[in-house]
Amino acid sequence: MKVYTKSGDDGTTGLLFGGRVRKDSALPTAYGSVDEAQASLGVVRAQLDPADELSDIVIHVMRDLWVLMAELATLPENRRKLEDGSTRVTGDMVDALEAHIDAISERFEPPTEFVVPGVNAVAAQLDVARTVVRRAERDALAALDEASHAGIYLNRLSDLLWTLARWQEGTSTVVRDVV
């Protein structure tokens, strides 16, 4: 099987459960941003020991992002075919992010001011991933149904990534301390 199909040479792309849309339409824009977020998390993961707790959190989030991309890659009229937790984001998936945020937040004193990213490479890359997730959240707004949990998931994921970055820093550099 060849990697290329040539079916997208006309500027369209196929979607899950059928249908084609222009590559610059809301659905591919949204799932493309989520794909970029996932790749950014892959850079974080590549810097970690696979047995590390953070690595475990990151890989499970990356799995969730596949589910989210499946939902975004489905035309609204085909979304009835989606399966919770497999191709559609669920409230339980959002709850799991909140549980991680709560558990990690207990391990350090969060800064109360704006921080300057870059105390170490992992924290800095988590901040990059957070900004990509924020963009994915904005892009997803045009592609999601109001009943979807995917936008909430992305919102909560950016909170988790901020929390993980601060945890990995240990002591954050706050803006007012930069002279």
Buried (B, 14 or more C-beta within 10 A) or exposed (E): EEEEEEEEEEEBBEBBBEBBBEBEBBBBBBBBBBBBBBEBBBBBBEEBEEEEEBBEBBBBBBEBBEBBBBBBBBBEEBBEEBEEEEBBBBEEBBEBBEEBBEEBBEEBEEBEEEBEBEBBEBBBBBBBBBBBBBBBBEBBEEBBEEEBBBBBBBBBBBBBBBBBBBBBBEEBBEEEEEE
